[in-house]
């Protein structure tokens, strides 16, 4: 993920999840993964917490609006991985 952030001209968290990885296509994206990627991306880009939160919220809204994956489904994916 660091390589992607540093070398692929990534502009947003949505760009990482939806276009630079297969996480969304394969159904692996979850709230925990979004939080981990947001922290990593924010650290790498030196983003303030409010911008990291804004980008996380925008990604979750985009997943819901365009892909039919709502926040409850993302949370459920966290739980299914723990089993």
Buried (B, 14 or more C-beta within 10 A) or exposed (E): BEEBBEEEEBEBBBBBBBEBBEBBEEEEBBBBBBEEBBEBBBEBBEBEEEBBEBBBBEBBEBBBEEEEBBBEBBEEBBEEEEE
